Amino acid sequence: MKNSNSLLILTIVLFITVKFYGQKVINKEPKEITIQEAINKKMLELKIVGAYDPNLFFEVIDRDGVHFGKCMAVVLRSKIDSLIVVRLDDGIQLIPDDSSIQTMIVTKKALFPLYPNETYSTRFYAMCGEIHDDIPTIDMTFKIGELGNKRVVALAKYLDENYMQNMIGQHALWAITDQTNIAELKKYGADKASISKTNDILNKLKLVTKLNPEQKSKKESETKIISMNLYYLYIGIGAIIILVITITVLIFINRKQQSI
């Protein structure tokens, strides 16, 4: 009887321990690390390619899914026995193995759950960073590069936070990376209205490019106009003062002559 009670108590204790310990493990949030750190620590293997398959369709409107949008695909394979979350940050450059292909810029932060020893594939958002190079396709492989410069990162974060994964955002990026002009962007679907919206983004972030140089020149013009206006104002005031003095002197001389 005593042995039975002891066994029952031990079973209850084990049940409670396993239940609460298991619950704690389930509720524990997985560790989040950058994709560069995961690669350096050899925690995963990955393959990055363009998501566009030219054999399936040909985009002729604004190239969504070719230059921008969810235009990149990744295959991830975990090499560890624990769950982690891999983070791909805004502004990361994706470097093509073929130099004739555009370097891609991540424009929306992505979180990839990496389950123990599992493999899966997904697509993520990016934009082309070299307008004159070829587009990424499923046959083109890429490597994870460094963050872009401050201007590129600032724009990428803005596009992410404001849901601008579209042609207008892509043209803003090309304005920074390639110093594009209106004539070039018209070949990629731009018109007067879209250029105006692209410039709104650049002006809001205070990113001066060939596409929006008026932001700087306008301030200089306003300063020059103010300076010129002040110059003429001072000349006018000086002329009035001279005129008043001249009239006063003439009146004084005239009165003096009359008194004689």
C-alpha positions as CSV (number, residue, x, y, z in Angstrom):
1,M,0.0,0.0,0.0
2,K,2.8,2.4,1.0
3,N,4.6,1.5,-2.3
4,S,1.5,2.2,-4.3
5,N,1.1,5.7,-2.7
6,S,4.8,6.5,-3.3
7,L,4.4,5.4,-6.9
8,L,1.3,7.6,-7.3
9,I,3.0,10.6,-5.8
10,L,6.0,10.1,-8.0
11,T,3.8,9.9,-11.1
12,I,2.0,13.1,-10.2
13,V,5.2,14.9,-9.6
14,L,6.6,13.7,-12.9
15,F,3.4,14.7,-14.7
16,I,3.4,18.2,-13.2
17,T,7.1,18.7,-14.0
18,V,6.8,17.5,-17.6
19,K,3.6,19.6,-18.1
20,F,5.1,22.9,-16.7
21,Y,8.5,22.4,-18.3
22,G,6.9,21.6,-21.6
23,Q,4.6,24.6,-21.4
24,K,7.7,26.8,-20.6
25,V,9.5,25.4,-23.7
26,I,6.5,26.0,-25.9
27,N,6.0,29.6,-24.7
28,K,9.6,30.5,-25.0
29,E,10.2,32.8,-27.9
30,P,12.7,31.6,-30.5
31,K,16.0,33.5,-30.8
32,E,16.1,36.1,-33.5
33,I,19.4,36.7,-35.4
34,T,20.4,38.4,-38.6
35,I,20.8,36.3,-41.7
36,Q,24.5,37.3,-41.8
37,E,25.1,35.9,-38.3
38,A,23.3,32.7,-39.2
39,I,25.5,32.3,-42.3
40,N,28.7,33.1,-40.4
41,K,27.9,30.6,-37.7
42,K,27.0,28.0,-40.3
43,M,23.5,27.5,-38.8
44,L,21.9,27.2,-42.2
45,E,22.3,26.8,-45.9
46,L,20.5,29.0,-48.4
47,K,20.0,29.6,-52.0
48,I,18.7,33.0,-53.3
49,V,17.4,33.4,-56.9
50,G,15.1,35.7,-58.8
51,A,11.4,34.8,-58.6
52,Y,10.6,35.7,-62.1
53,D,10.3,33.0,-64.7
54,P,10.3,34.5,-68.2
55,N,9.0,31.2,-69.6
56,L,5.7,31.6,-67.7
57,F,4.8,35.2,-68.5
58,F,6.1,38.5,-69.8
59,E,5.4,41.6,-67.8
60,V,4.7,44.7,-70.0
61,I,3.0,47.1,-67.6
62,D,5.2,48.2,-64.7
63,R,7.4,45.1,-64.2
64,D,5.9,44.3,-60.8
65,G,7.5,41.0,-59.7
66,V,10.4,41.5,-62.1
67,H,12.2,44.6,-60.8
68,F,10.3,45.0,-57.6
69,G,7.6,43.4,-55.4
70,K,8.2,39.8,-54.2
71,C,10.8,39.4,-56.9
72,M,13.3,37.3,-55.0
73,A,13.0,33.7,-53.7
74,V,15.0,31.9,-51.1
75,V,15.5,28.3,-50.1
76,L,16.6,27.8,-46.4
77,R,17.8,24.6,-44.8
78,S,18.4,24.4,-41.1
79,K,21.6,22.8,-39.8
80,I,20.8,23.1,-36.1
81,D,18.4,21.2,-33.8
82,S,16.6,24.3,-32.3
83,L,14.1,26.8,-33.7
84,I,15.5,30.3,-34.6
85,V,14.1,33.2,-36.5
86,V,16.4,34.6,-39.2
87,R,16.0,38.3,-40.0
88,L,16.7,40.0,-43.3
89,D,16.9,43.8,-42.8
90,D,15.9,46.7,-45.1
91,G,18.7,47.9,-47.3
92,I,20.7,44.6,-47.5
93,Q,22.3,44.2,-50.8
94,L,21.9,40.9,-52.7
95,I,24.9,40.4,-54.9
96,P,24.5,38.4,-58.2
97,D,27.0,35.7,-59.2
98,D,26.7,37.1,-62.7
99,S,27.9,40.8,-62.8
100,S,25.6,41.5,-65.8
101,I,22.6,41.1,-63.4
102,Q,21.3,43.9,-61.2
103,T,22.3,44.1,-57.5
104,M,19.1,43.8,-55.6
105,I,18.1,45.8,-52.5
106,V,15.8,44.4,-49.8
107,T,13.0,46.8,-49.3
108,K,10.9,45.0,-46.7
109,K,12.3,43.4,-43.6
110,A,11.7,39.6,-43.7
111,L,11.6,37.1,-40.8
112,F,12.2,33.5,-41.7
113,P,11.3,30.9,-39.0
114,L,14.0,28.2,-39.3
115,Y,12.7,24.9,-37.8
116,P,15.2,22.2,-36.6
117,N,16.8,20.4,-39.6
118,E,14.0,21.4,-41.9
119,T,14.0,23.0,-45.4
120,Y,11.5,25.4,-46.9
121,S,11.3,28.1,-49.6
122,T,9.6,31.5,-49.8
123,R,9.6,34.8,-51.6
124,F,10.5,38.2,-50.3
125,Y,10.4,41.9,-51.3
126,A,13.3,43.6,-53.1
127,M,14.0,46.2,-55.8
128,C,16.6,46.5,-58.5
129,G,19.6,48.7,-57.7
130,E,21.2,49.0,-61.1
131,I,18.9,50.1,-63.9
132,H,21.1,49.3,-66.8
133,D,21.9,45.7,-65.8
134,D,19.7,42.7,-66.5
135,I,16.7,41.6,-64.3
136,P,16.9,38.7,-61.8
137,T,15.3,35.5,-62.9
138,I,14.9,32.0,-61.5
139,D,18.2,31.1,-63.2
140,M,20.2,33.8,-61.5
141,T,21.7,33.1,-58.0
142,F,22.6,35.7,-55.4
143,K,24.7,36.1,-52.2
144,I,23.9,38.1,-49.1
145,G,25.9,41.3,-49.2
146,E,26.4,44.3,-46.8
147,L,23.9,47.1,-46.1
148,G,23.7,49.8,-48.7
149,N,24.7,53.3,-48.0
150,K,22.8,55.6,-45.7
151,R,20.6,57.0,-48.5
152,V,19.7,53.6,-49.8
153,V,18.9,52.3,-46.3
154,A,16.8,55.4,-45.4
155,L,14.7,54.9,-48.6
156,A,14.4,51.1,-48.1
157,K,13.0,51.7,-44.6
158,Y,10.6,54.3,-45.8
159,L,9.3,52.1,-48.5
160,D,8.8,49.3,-46.0
161,E,7.0,51.4,-43.4
162,N,4.8,53.1,-46.0
163,Y,3.9,50.0,-48.1
164,M,5.5,51.4,-51.2
165,Q,6.5,48.2,-52.9
166,N,5.6,49.5,-56.3
167,M,6.9,51.3,-59.4
168,I,7.0,54.7,-57.7
169,G,9.3,53.3,-54.9
170,Q,11.5,51.5,-57.5
171,H,12.0,54.7,-59.4
172,A,12.9,56.5,-56.2
173,L,15.6,53.9,-55.6
174,W,16.9,54.2,-59.1
175,A,17.1,58.0,-58.7
176,I,19.5,57.3,-55.8
177,T,21.5,54.4,-57.1
178,D,21.7,55.4,-60.8
179,Q,21.0,59.1,-60.8
180,T,18.2,58.5,-63.3
181,N,16.3,61.2,-65.2
182,I,12.7,61.4,-66.4
183,A,13.5,60.2,-69.9
184,E,15.1,57.0,-68.6
185,L,12.2,56.2,-66.2
186,K,9.6,56.7,-68.9
187,K,11.0,53.5,-70.4
188,Y,9.9,51.7,-67.2
189,G,6.3,53.0,-67.0
190,A,6.8,56.5,-65.5
191,D,4.7,59.5,-66.4
192,K,4.2,63.0,-65.1
193,A,1.9,61.8,-62.2
194,S,4.2,59.0,-61.1
195,I,7.3,61.1,-61.2
196,S,5.6,63.7,-59.0
197,K,4.9,61.0,-56.4
198,T,8.4,59.6,-56.7
199,N,9.8,63.1,-56.0
200,D,7.4,63.5,-53.0
201,I,9.2,60.5,-51.4
202,L,12.7,61.9,-52.2
203,N,11.8,65.4,-51.0
204,K,10.3,64.0,-47.8
205,L,13.5,62.1,-47.0
206,K,15.6,65.1,-48.2
207,L,17.4,63.0,-50.7
208,V,18.4,65.3,-53.6
209,T,18.9,63.6,-56.9
210,K,18.9,64.5,-60.6
211,L,15.2,63.7,-60.6
212,N,14.4,66.3,-57.9
213,P,17.2,69.0,-58.0
214,E,14.6,71.8,-57.7
215,Q,14.5,71.2,-53.9
216,K,18.0,72.7,-53.5
217,S,17.9,75.2,-56.4
218,K,14.5,76.5,-55.2
219,K,16.0,77.5,-51.8
220,E,19.0,79.1,-53.5
221,S,16.6,81.0,-55.9
222,E,14.5,82.2,-52.9
223,T,17.6,83.4,-51.1
224,K,18.9,85.2,-54.3
225,I,15.5,86.9,-54.8
226,I,15.4,88.1,-51.2
227,S,19.0,89.4,-51.5
228,M,18.1,91.2,-54.7
229,N,14.9,92.7,-53.2
230,L,16.9,94.0,-50.2
231,Y,19.5,95.5,-52.6
232,Y,16.9,97.4,-54.5
233,L,15.1,98.4,-51.3
234,Y,18.4,99.9,-49.9
235,I,19.0,101.7,-53.2
236,G,15.5,103.1,-53.2
237,I,15.8,104.3,-49.6
238,G,19.2,105.9,-50.4
239,A,17.8,107.7,-53.4
240,I,14.9,109.0,-51.3
241,I,17.2,110.3,-48.6
242,I,19.4,112.0,-51.2
243,L,16.4,113.6,-52.8
244,V,15.1,114.9,-49.5
245,I,18.5,116.3,-48.6
246,T,18.8,118.0,-52.0
247,I,15.3,119.5,-51.8
248,T,16.0,120.7,-48.2
249,V,19.3,122.4,-49.3
250,L,17.7,124.0,-52.3
251,I,14.8,125.4,-50.1
252,F,17.4,126.7,-47.6
253,I,19.5,128.4,-50.3
254,N,16.3,129.9,-51.9
255,R,15.1,131.4,-48.6
256,K,18.6,132.8,-47.8
257,Q,18.7,134.5,-51.2
258,Q,15.2,136.0,-50.7
259,S,16.2,137.4,-47.3
260,I,19.2,139.2,-48.8
